[in-house]
Amino acid sequence: MSVNLFEQNVSIQNLSINQSTQIVTNSISAANTEDYYRFNFSGRSSLNLAVNGLYSNANLQVLNSDGQELAGSYNRRNRDESVNITLEAGNYYIKVFRFKNATTTYNLQYSTNLILGIALPTPSITNLIPEVPLPTPSSTNLIPEVPLPTQSSSSWLDTVFQDAQMRADIKSFSIDGTIDRSEVIRILRTSEDNGVVDTTEFKDLQNLVSNASRLGIPEYVQVLTNKVVNGDVANQRYQNNPLGNLTADSNSTLMDNLVNKWFLGRDYPTSAYTYQQASGVLFQNGVNYQDIKQGVINDCFFLVGLAATAIQSPTTIENMFIDNGDNTYTVKFFRNQVADYVTVDKYLPTDLAGKFVYASKGSSYNNPANELWVALAEKAYAQLNESGWIYQDNTNSYSGIGKGGYISDAFSHITGQTVSMSNVLSLESLTNAISMGKSIGFGSKSSGVAPDIVASHAYALVNYDASTQTFTLFNPWGIESSSKPSILQLNWNQILANFSYWDGAFFNT
């Protein structure tokens, strides 16, 4: 292919490529069929490119300064593209373009192996994994007869993984002692041959999960990969259509949808409102309970769980989120004190005026000052509901977590800590819990409450003044609420008159 770039009316973005992997997110469509990126190497360097996050077919090329193709990647459907090429000093272009009528967003990842002007040598195939002692495999490994750690890494991989392409990918990705999220996604998406995950490939994927720790796969990636490979209750549906768990002889479409569901957050909770990509950042000036503002569903129990945790242990909230660098976030919850994960992107439901309708209700979706952690945690909780263990209705929907619930359940799922529930209102037991560092949430009575208090509602304890026996409580309707006070200061008699119980989660701070 030969193109004179300088006679085309195209926008060219300049890239500065170094050893750190960087990501550009963009899209192609009928209105923008191709994107160009310009870069320069001052010396001989190796270029590493990947295009992923596709939901339709796009191709990748590297061009010289005259627009002539030097390398390209042309996988079918929405499979990832990649190019690895060594280039001399000079000016070059990267081209990402649609196949036929494809419309898709994409992530362009780029880096170089240049070190002080010298490209790194290519490792030998027999030494792709550093020769360090490997841990003894657990009894849960699907291959119980794993060779002893004294055997070479290459030989161990040859024994465990039978599919040649998958084994080669694992060897290549393991060169640095880890296999990261993007590399696991690539292994999953390229596991099929001729559109089918055959018996050998499926067994190899199961072995990938079983030996994930040994291969240096991060915990959250292990959990998500297990849901793709070994199944999850939530796999019954994807985007309101039947899906199903992966099995031998599953087609590549099923695999792609499972990856999209768990790794890319594209299985949005059902809602009567319109999803739009939110502007803003995850956190603005740290974590604060006042970031919380309840929307149109009755999930005060969950929002109070977030608020009370933010008050007592803001790092717990911060550690809930893993920024994947591609406008998606993997969110951590706990099932019986064991970490579980779900991924969300930045698309959130909005009304006709473009305002959020659930958490952060009333904020404009395109406001760059938006703080998104509450809304994304709520969305993730709605998605997690479909897995069937958070004691809601087991649907991937906002309404599914909007029918009320126990603060103690939210505490357990958010913190992974020991919780206490439906505690009788005793000043001594409550103040003891506060002194021990517990996050506290109160449940108000169903009727007969004071005018400033919402009946059958959850409140978070902000502070307790022992000298005056004054309790400061937060209403998750938010600081901007006009119908009921957001902050209440109550004495013990007022607590007794208006609330039925308290729930708590212990933090050793």
C-alpha positions as CSV (number, residue, x, y, z in Angstrom):
1,M,0.0,0.0,0.0
2,S,1.3,3.5,-0.9
3,V,-0.3,6.7,0.3
4,N,0.9,10.3,0.1
5,L,-0.2,11.5,3.5
6,F,0.5,15.1,2.7
7,E,-2.1,15.3,0.0
8,Q,-4.9,14.0,2.3
9,N,-7.0,16.1,4.5
10,V,-6.3,14.1,7.6
11,S,-5.6,15.1,11.2
12,I,-2.3,13.6,12.5
13,Q,-1.6,13.3,16.2
14,N,2.0,13.4,17.4
15,L,3.2,10.7,19.8
16,S,6.2,10.6,22.0
17,I,7.1,6.9,22.3
18,N,9.3,5.7,25.2
19,Q,9.7,2.5,27.3
20,S,6.5,3.2,29.3
21,T,3.4,1.7,27.7
22,Q,1.1,4.6,26.9
23,I,-2.5,4.5,25.6
24,V,-4.6,6.7,23.3
25,T,-8.3,6.1,23.1
26,N,-10.1,7.0,19.9
27,S,-12.8,5.8,17.5
28,I,-13.5,5.2,13.8
29,S,-16.8,5.4,12.0
30,A,-18.3,6.5,8.7
31,A,-17.5,10.1,9.6
32,N,-13.9,9.2,10.5
33,T,-12.7,6.1,8.7
34,E,-9.0,6.3,9.7
35,D,-6.7,7.8,12.3
36,Y,-3.0,8.7,11.8
37,Y,-0.3,9.1,14.5
38,R,3.2,10.5,13.8
39,F,6.3,9.6,15.8
40,N,10.1,9.8,15.5
41,F,12.9,7.6,16.5
42,S,16.4,9.2,17.0
43,G,18.1,5.8,16.8
44,R,17.4,2.2,15.9
45,S,14.5,1.1,18.1
46,S,11.9,-1.6,18.5
47,L,8.2,-0.5,18.2
48,N,5.5,-2.3,20.2
49,L,1.9,-1.6,19.1
50,A,-1.4,-3.0,20.1
51,V,-5.0,-2.0,19.3
52,N,-7.6,-3.5,21.7
53,G,-11.0,-2.7,23.2
54,L,-12.6,-3.2,19.8
55,Y,-16.3,-4.1,19.3
56,S,-15.9,-4.2,15.5
57,N,-13.2,-4.9,13.0
58,A,-10.3,-2.4,12.7
59,N,-6.8,-2.8,11.3
60,L,-3.4,-1.5,12.1
61,Q,-0.4,-0.4,10.0
62,V,3.0,1.2,10.4
63,L,4.0,3.5,7.5
64,N,7.3,5.2,6.6
65,S,7.6,8.9,6.0
66,D,6.3,8.5,2.4
67,G,3.2,6.6,3.6
68,Q,4.4,3.2,2.4
69,E,3.4,0.2,4.6
70,L,6.2,-1.3,6.6
71,A,4.1,-3.7,8.8
72,G,0.4,-4.4,9.4
73,S,-2.1,-6.5,11.4
74,Y,-5.4,-7.6,9.9
75,N,-7.2,-9.9,12.3
76,R,-10.8,-10.8,11.7
77,R,-13.9,-9.4,13.6
78,N,-13.1,-7.5,16.8
79,R,-9.9,-9.4,17.6
80,D,-7.0,-7.3,18.9
81,E,-4.3,-6.1,16.5
82,S,-0.6,-5.9,17.2
83,V,2.6,-5.0,15.4
84,N,6.2,-5.4,16.7
85,I,8.9,-4.1,14.4
86,T,12.4,-2.8,14.6
87,L,12.9,0.6,12.9
88,E,15.9,2.7,12.0
89,A,16.1,6.4,13.0
90,G,13.5,8.5,11.2
91,N,9.9,9.7,10.9
92,Y,7.0,7.2,10.9
93,Y,3.2,7.0,11.0
94,I,0.7,4.6,12.7
95,K,-2.6,4.1,10.9
96,V,-5.7,2.7,12.5
97,F,-8.6,2.2,10.1
98,R,-12.0,0.6,9.8
99,F,-12.7,-2.7,7.9
100,K,-15.6,-2.3,5.6
101,N,-18.4,-0.5,7.5
102,A,-17.0,-1.1,11.0
103,T,-17.7,1.5,13.8
104,T,-15.8,1.1,17.0
105,T,-13.8,2.7,19.7
106,Y,-10.3,1.5,20.3
107,N,-7.3,1.7,22.5
108,L,-3.9,2.2,20.9
109,Q,-1.1,1.0,23.2
110,Y,2.5,1.9,22.2
111,S,6.0,1.6,23.6
112,T,9.6,1.0,22.6
113,N,12.3,-1.2,24.0
114,L,14.9,1.4,23.4
115,I,17.5,1.7,26.3
116,L,20.1,4.4,25.9
117,G,19.6,4.3,22.2
118,I,20.0,0.5,22.0
119,A,17.1,-1.9,21.4
120,L,16.8,-4.8,23.8
121,P,18.0,-8.2,22.5
122,T,15.4,-10.7,21.6
123,P,15.3,-13.4,24.4
124,S,15.9,-17.0,23.5
125,I,12.8,-19.2,23.3
126,T,14.1,-21.4,26.1
127,N,14.4,-18.6,28.6
128,L,11.2,-16.6,28.2
129,I,10.4,-16.9,31.9
130,P,13.1,-15.8,34.3
131,E,14.8,-18.8,35.8
132,V,13.7,-18.3,39.4
133,P,12.3,-20.9,41.7
134,L,8.6,-21.4,41.1
135,P,6.2,-21.9,44.1
136,T,4.8,-25.4,44.8
137,P,1.4,-25.6,43.0
138,S,-1.7,-25.6,45.1
139,S,-3.9,-28.7,45.3
140,T,-6.5,-26.9,43.3
141,N,-4.4,-26.8,40.1
142,L,-6.1,-28.6,37.3
143,I,-2.8,-30.3,36.4
144,P,-1.8,-32.0,39.7
145,E,1.3,-33.6,38.2
146,V,2.9,-30.2,37.5
147,P,6.7,-30.7,37.1
148,L,8.9,-29.8,40.1
149,P,10.2,-26.2,40.3
150,T,13.7,-27.4,39.4
151,Q,12.5,-28.2,35.9
152,S,13.0,-25.4,33.4
153,S,10.2,-22.9,32.9
154,S,10.0,-23.6,29.2
155,S,9.6,-27.3,29.8
156,W,7.0,-26.7,32.5
157,L,4.9,-24.6,30.0
158,D,5.3,-27.3,27.3
159,T,3.9,-29.8,29.7
160,V,0.9,-27.8,30.9
161,F,-0.2,-26.0,27.7
162,Q,-0.9,-28.1,24.6
163,D,-2.1,-25.5,22.1
164,A,1.0,-24.2,20.3
165,Q,-0.2,-20.6,19.8
166,M,-1.4,-20.2,23.3
167,R,1.8,-21.7,24.7
168,A,3.9,-19.3,22.6
169,D,1.8,-16.3,23.7
170,I,2.2,-17.3,27.4
171,K,5.9,-17.7,27.0
172,S,6.2,-14.4,25.3
173,F,4.1,-12.5,27.8
174,S,5.8,-14.1,30.8
175,I,9.2,-12.8,29.9
176,D,9.0,-10.1,32.7
177,G,7.6,-12.6,35.2
178,T,4.0,-11.3,35.0
179,I,1.1,-11.6,32.6
180,D,-1.0,-8.4,32.8
181,R,-4.6,-7.7,32.1
182,S,-4.2,-6.7,28.4
183,E,-2.1,-9.8,27.8
184,V,-4.7,-12.1,29.4
185,I,-7.4,-10.5,27.3
186,R,-5.3,-11.2,24.2
187,I,-4.8,-14.8,25.2
188,L,-8.5,-15.2,25.7
189,R,-9.5,-13.6,22.5
190,T,-7.0,-15.4,20.4
191,S,-7.6,-18.8,22.0
192,E,-10.0,-20.0,19.3
193,D,-9.1,-21.5,15.9
194,N,-11.5,-21.1,13.0
195,G,-14.0,-19.4,15.2
196,V,-14.2,-22.2,17.8
197,V,-12.6,-22.8,21.2
198,D,-11.8,-26.5,20.8
199,T,-11.3,-29.0,23.6
200,T,-7.5,-28.5,23.8
201,E,-7.8,-24.7,23.9
202,F,-10.5,-24.9,26.5
203,K,-8.4,-27.2,28.7
204,D,-5.4,-24.8,28.3
205,L,-7.6,-21.9,29.4
206,Q,-8.6,-23.8,32.5
207,N,-4.9,-24.5,33.2
208,L,-4.2,-20.8,32.7
209,V,-6.6,-20.1,35.6
210,S,-5.4,-22.9,37.8
211,N,-1.7,-21.7,37.4
212,A,-2.5,-18.0,37.4
213,S,-0.5,-17.1,40.5
214,R,2.5,-19.1,39.3
215,L,2.4,-17.1,36.0
216,G,2.3,-13.8,37.8
217,I,-1.3,-12.9,36.8
218,P,-2.7,-10.2,39.2
219,E,-5.4,-11.3,41.6
220,Y,-8.2,-9.2,40.0
221,V,-7.3,-10.5,36.5
222,Q,-7.3,-14.1,37.9
223,V,-10.8,-13.6,39.3
224,L,-12.2,-12.1,36.1
225,T,-10.5,-14.7,33.9
226,N,-12.0,-17.5,36.1
227,K,-15.5,-16.0,35.4
228,V,-14.8,-16.1,31.7
229,V,-13.3,-19.6,31.6
230,N,-15.0,-21.5,34.4
231,G,-18.3,-19.7,34.5
232,D,-20.4,-17.5,36.7
233,V,-24.2,-17.3,37.4
234,A,-24.1,-13.8,35.7
235,N,-23.0,-15.4,32.4
236,Q,-26.6,-16.4,31.6
237,R,-27.2,-13.1,29.8
238,Y,-25.3,-10.3,28.1
239,Q,-26.8,-7.0,27.0
240,N,-30.3,-8.4,27.7
241,N,-29.7,-11.4,25.4
242,P,-29.0,-15.1,26.3
243,L,-25.2,-15.8,26.7
244,G,-24.0,-18.9,28.7
245,N,-20.8,-20.2,30.1
246,L,-17.8,-21.1,28.1
247,T,-17.4,-24.8,27.1
248,A,-15.3,-26.8,24.7
249,D,-16.5,-26.0,21.2
250,S,-17.9,-22.6,22.2
251,N,-17.7,-20.0,19.3
252,S,-15.6,-16.9,19.3
253,T,-18.6,-14.6,19.7
254,L,-19.3,-16.1,23.1
255,M,-15.7,-15.6,24.1
256,D,-15.7,-12.0,22.9
257,N,-18.9,-11.3,24.8
258,L,-17.6,-12.8,28.0
259,V,-14.4,-10.7,27.7
260,N,-16.5,-7.6,27.0
261,K,-18.7,-8.4,30.0
262,W,-16.1,-9.0,32.6
263,F,-13.0,-7.1,31.5
264,L,-14.5,-4.1,29.6
265,G,-17.7,-3.4,31.5
266,R,-20.0,-3.4,28.5
267,D,-22.9,-5.3,30.1
268,Y,-24.7,-2.2,31.4
269,P,-27.4,-2.5,34.1
270,T,-30.8,-2.2,32.6
271,S,-32.4,1.2,33.1
272,A,-35.2,3.3,31.6
273,Y,-32.7,6.1,31.1
274,T,-30.1,6.9,28.4
275,Y,-26.4,6.0,28.9
276,Q,-23.9,8.7,28.1
277,Q,-20.1,8.7,28.7
278,A,-19.4,10.7,31.8
279,S,-16.7,13.4,32.0
280,G,-14.8,13.8,35.2
281,V,-12.3,11.8,37.3
282,L,-12.6,9.0,39.8
283,F,-11.6,11.2,42.8
284,Q,-11.5,14.9,43.4
285,N,-9.4,15.9,46.4
286,G,-9.6,12.5,48.0
287,V,-12.5,10.5,49.4
288,N,-15.2,12.2,51.4
289,Y,-18.6,11.0,52.5
290,Q,-20.1,14.3,51.3
291,D,-19.4,13.1,47.7
292,I,-22.5,10.9,48.1
293,K,-25.9,12.0,46.7
294,Q,-28.6,9.4,46.3
295,G,-30.7,9.2,43.1
296,V,-34.0,7.9,42.1
297,I,-33.7,4.3,43.5
298,N,-34.0,3.1,47.1
299,D,-30.4,2.0,47.7
300,C,-29.7,4.2,50.8
301,F,-28.3,1.1,52.6
302,F,-25.5,0.7,50.0
303,L,-24.7,4.5,49.9
304,V,-24.6,4.6,53.7
305,G,-22.2,1.7,53.5
306,L,-20.0,3.7,51.2
307,A,-20.3,6.9,53.3
308,A,-19.6,5.3,56.7
309,T,-16.6,3.4,55.2
310,A,-15.3,6.7,53.7
311,I,-15.5,8.3,57.1
312,Q,-13.7,5.6,59.0
313,S,-11.4,4.2,56.3
314,P,-11.1,6.3,53.1
315,T,-8.2,4.0,51.8
316,T,-10.7,1.2,51.7
317,I,-12.8,3.2,49.2
318,E,-9.6,4.1,47.2
319,N,-8.6,0.5,47.1
320,M,-11.9,-0.6,45.7
321,F,-11.0,0.8,42.3
322,I,-8.4,-0.3,39.8
323,D,-8.0,2.2,36.9
324,N,-7.3,0.2,33.8
325,G,-6.2,3.2,31.8
326,D,-8.8,2.7,29.1
327,N,-11.8,4.5,30.6
328,T,-12.7,1.3,32.5
329,Y,-12.4,0.6,36.2
330,T,-12.3,-2.8,37.9
331,V,-14.2,-2.5,41.3
332,K,-13.5,-4.8,44.3
333,F,-16.2,-6.2,46.5
334,F,-16.0,-9.0,49.1
335,R,-18.0,-12.3,49.2
336,N,-17.6,-13.9,52.6
337,Q,-14.4,-11.8,53.1
338,V,-12.9,-13.0,49.8
339,A,-12.3,-10.4,47.1
340,D,-14.5,-10.4,44.0
341,Y,-14.3,-8.1,41.1
342,V,-16.5,-6.5,38.3
343,T,-15.6,-4.0,35.7
344,V,-17.4,-0.8,34.7
345,D,-16.8,1.9,32.1
346,K,-17.7,5.6,32.3
347,Y,-21.1,5.4,30.7
348,L,-23.9,6.3,33.2
349,P,-27.6,6.7,32.9
350,T,-28.9,10.3,32.3
351,D,-32.2,12.0,31.8
352,L,-33.3,14.1,28.8
353,A,-31.4,17.1,30.1
354,G,-28.2,15.0,30.3
355,K,-28.2,14.8,34.2
356,F,-27.3,11.8,36.2
357,V,-30.4,10.1,37.6
358,Y,-28.9,7.6,40.1
359,A,-25.9,8.4,42.3
360,S,-24.7,12.1,41.9
361,K,-28.3,12.8,40.7
362,G,-28.6,16.2,39.0
363,S,-25.0,16.6,37.9
364,S,-24.4,17.1,34.1
365,Y,-22.7,14.1,32.5
366,N,-20.3,16.3,30.5
367,N,-19.1,18.3,33.5
368,P,-15.3,17.8,33.7
369,A,-15.5,18.5,37.4
370,N,-17.6,15.4,38.1
371,E,-16.3,13.0,40.8
372,L,-17.3,9.5,39.7
373,W,-16.4,7.1,42.4
374,V,-19.9,6.9,44.0
375,A,-21.7,6.5,40.7
376,L,-19.2,3.8,39.4
377,A,-19.4,1.9,42.7
378,E,-23.2,1.9,42.4
379,K,-23.1,0.8,38.8
380,A,-20.7,-2.0,39.7
381,Y,-22.9,-3.2,42.5
382,A,-25.9,-3.3,40.2
383,Q,-23.8,-5.5,37.8
384,L,-22.6,-7.7,40.6
385,N,-26.2,-8.3,41.7
386,E,-26.6,-10.7,38.7
387,S,-24.0,-13.1,40.2
388,G,-26.7,-13.9,42.8
389,W,-24.9,-13.4,46.2
390,I,-25.5,-9.8,47.4
391,Y,-29.1,-10.6,48.7
392,Q,-30.9,-8.5,46.1
393,D,-33.0,-9.8,43.1
394,N,-30.1,-11.2,41.1
395,T,-30.7,-9.0,38.0
396,N,-28.2,-6.8,36.2
397,S,-30.3,-3.7,36.8
398,Y,-30.5,-0.5,38.9
399,S,-33.9,-1.4,40.0
400,G,-32.5,-4.7,41.3
401,I,-30.5,-2.9,44.0
402,G,-33.2,-0.3,44.6
403,K,-35.7,-2.1,46.7
404,G,-33.9,-1.6,50.1
405,G,-31.5,-3.7,52.0
406,Y,-29.4,-4.1,55.1
407,I,-26.5,-1.8,55.9
408,S,-24.6,-4.7,57.3
409,D,-24.7,-6.5,53.9
410,A,-23.3,-3.4,52.2
411,F,-20.6,-3.1,54.9
412,S,-19.6,-6.7,54.3
413,H,-19.5,-6.4,50.5
414,I,-17.6,-3.1,50.6
415,T,-15.1,-3.7,53.3
416,G,-14.6,-7.5,53.7
417,Q,-14.6,-6.8,57.5
418,T,-16.4,-8.5,60.3
419,V,-19.8,-6.8,60.6
420,S,-22.6,-6.7,63.2
421,M,-26.2,-6.2,62.3
422,S,-29.5,-5.1,63.8
423,N,-27.9,-4.1,67.1
424,V,-30.2,-3.0,69.9
425,L,-29.9,0.7,70.7
426,S,-27.8,0.7,73.8
427,L,-25.6,3.7,74.5
428,E,-22.9,1.6,76.1
429,S,-22.6,-0.9,73.3
430,L,-22.8,1.8,70.7
431,T,-20.1,4.0,72.2
432,N,-17.9,0.9,72.8
433,A,-18.2,0.1,69.1
434,I,-17.3,3.7,68.2
435,S,-14.3,3.6,70.4
436,M,-13.2,0.3,68.7
437,G,-13.2,2.0,65.3
438,K,-16.3,0.7,63.8
439,S,-18.1,2.3,60.9
440,I,-21.7,2.8,62.0
441,G,-25.0,3.1,60.1
442,F,-28.4,3.7,61.6
443,G,-31.8,2.5,60.4
444,S,-34.7,4.9,61.1
445,K,-38.1,3.8,62.2
446,S,-40.8,3.2,59.6
447,S,-43.1,5.7,61.2
448,G,-43.4,8.3,63.9
449,V,-40.1,10.0,63.2
450,A,-39.3,13.7,63.6
451,P,-40.0,16.0,60.7
452,D,-36.3,16.4,59.7
453,I,-35.8,12.6,59.6
454,V,-36.7,10.3,56.7
455,A,-38.6,7.2,57.8
456,S,-37.3,3.7,56.9
457,H,-34.0,5.3,55.8
458,A,-30.3,4.7,56.4
459,Y,-28.0,7.3,58.0
460,A,-24.2,7.2,58.5
461,L,-22.6,8.2,61.7
462,V,-20.1,11.0,61.1
463,N,-19.1,11.9,64.6
464,Y,-19.8,11.3,68.3
465,D,-19.0,13.9,70.9
466,A,-18.7,12.0,74.2
467,S,-18.7,15.1,76.3
468,T,-22.2,16.2,75.1
469,Q,-23.4,12.8,74.0
470,T,-24.1,14.3,70.5
471,F,-24.3,12.1,67.4
472,T,-23.7,13.7,64.0
473,L,-25.5,11.7,61.2
474,F,-25.3,12.0,57.4
475,N,-28.4,11.6,55.1
476,P,-27.2,10.0,51.8
477,W,-29.7,12.2,50.0
478,G,-26.7,14.5,49.9
479,I,-25.4,17.9,51.1
480,E,-27.4,19.6,48.4
481,S,-30.7,18.1,49.5
482,S,-33.4,20.7,50.1
483,S,-36.3,18.5,51.4
484,K,-34.5,17.0,54.4
485,P,-31.3,18.0,56.3
486,S,-28.2,16.3,55.1
487,I,-26.5,16.6,58.5
488,L,-28.3,15.9,61.8
489,Q,-27.0,16.5,65.3
490,L,-29.0,14.4,67.8
491,N,-28.8,13.5,71.4
492,W,-29.2,10.0,72.8
493,N,-32.9,10.5,73.5
494,Q,-33.5,11.6,69.9
495,I,-31.6,8.6,68.6
496,L,-33.9,6.3,70.7
497,A,-37.0,8.1,69.5
498,N,-36.2,8.0,65.8
499,F,-34.1,4.9,65.1
500,S,-34.6,1.2,65.4
501,Y,-31.1,-0.3,65.2
502,W,-27.5,0.2,64.2
503,D,-25.1,-1.9,62.0
504,G,-21.4,-1.7,62.1
505,A,-18.1,-2.8,60.4
506,F,-14.9,-3.1,62.4
507,F,-11.7,-1.3,61.2
508,N,-8.5,-1.6,63.2
509,T,-7.2,1.9,62.8
